[in-house]
Amino acid sequence: MRRRTLAVLALLAGAAGCSGIEPWVKPYERENLADPIMAWDPDPVSSSYMRHVYEAREGARGGGGAAGGGCGCN
């Protein structure tokens, strides 16, 4: 019975350590995540241009998160 009580207390102590209110990433650590090397896209300028060309050809400007209407006018 005593072993079981100690095991439950150890489990509760371990779970209490994981329930912090603070965020996992501190505000001063977020600059490391915003580094361009962490981006999914290796060449964002080229991808932005290709996305613009695609939107202009498809006539669906605004469907991919870009601002503006479908008529092509900004």
C-alpha positions as CSV (number, residue, x, y, z in Angstrom):
1,M,0.0,0.0,0.0
2,R,2.8,2.4,0.9
3,R,4.5,1.7,-2.5
4,R,1.4,2.5,-4.3
5,T,1.0,5.8,-2.4
6,L,4.6,6.8,-3.2
7,A,4.1,5.9,-6.9
8,V,0.9,8.1,-7.1
9,L,2.7,11.0,-5.3
10,A,5.6,10.7,-7.7
11,L,3.3,10.7,-10.7
12,L,1.4,13.7,-9.4
13,A,4.7,15.6,-8.7
14,G,5.9,14.8,-12.2
15,A,2.6,15.9,-13.7
16,A,2.6,19.2,-11.7
17,G,6.0,20.1,-13.2
18,C,4.6,20.0,-16.7
19,S,1.6,22.3,-16.0
20,G,3.4,25.6,-16.0
21,I,1.5,28.8,-16.9
22,E,4.5,30.3,-18.7
23,P,4.7,29.7,-22.5
24,W,7.2,27.1,-23.7
25,V,8.9,29.7,-25.9
26,K,10.0,32.8,-24.0
27,P,9.5,36.2,-25.7
28,Y,13.3,36.7,-25.9
29,E,13.7,33.3,-27.5
30,R,11.2,33.9,-30.3
31,E,13.8,35.9,-32.3
32,N,15.6,32.6,-32.9
33,L,12.4,31.1,-34.4
34,A,11.9,34.1,-36.6
35,D,15.3,33.6,-38.2
36,P,15.0,33.2,-42.0
37,I,17.0,29.9,-41.8
38,M,13.9,28.5,-39.9
39,A,11.5,29.2,-42.8
40,W,10.0,26.4,-44.8
41,D,10.7,28.2,-48.0
42,P,14.4,28.5,-49.0
43,D,13.8,31.4,-51.4
44,P,10.8,33.5,-50.2
45,V,11.3,36.3,-52.8
46,S,11.2,33.9,-55.8
47,S,8.2,32.0,-54.3
48,S,6.4,35.3,-53.8
49,Y,7.0,36.2,-57.4
50,M,5.9,32.8,-58.7
51,R,2.8,33.0,-56.5
52,H,2.0,36.4,-58.0
53,V,2.4,35.0,-61.6
54,Y,0.2,32.0,-60.7
55,E,-2.5,34.3,-59.3
56,A,-2.4,36.5,-62.4
57,R,-2.6,33.6,-64.8
58,E,-5.4,31.9,-62.9
59,G,-7.4,35.1,-62.4
60,A,-8.0,34.0,-58.8
61,R,-6.2,36.8,-57.0
62,G,-7.0,36.8,-53.3
63,G,-7.6,33.1,-53.1
64,G,-4.1,32.4,-51.7
65,G,-4.1,34.9,-48.9
66,A,-3.2,37.9,-51.0
67,A,-5.0,41.2,-50.6
68,G,-7.2,42.6,-53.5
69,G,-10.1,41.6,-55.6
70,G,-10.4,39.1,-58.5
71,C,-10.4,41.8,-61.2
72,G,-6.7,42.3,-61.0
73,C,-6.9,45.9,-59.7
74,N,-5.1,46.7,-56.5
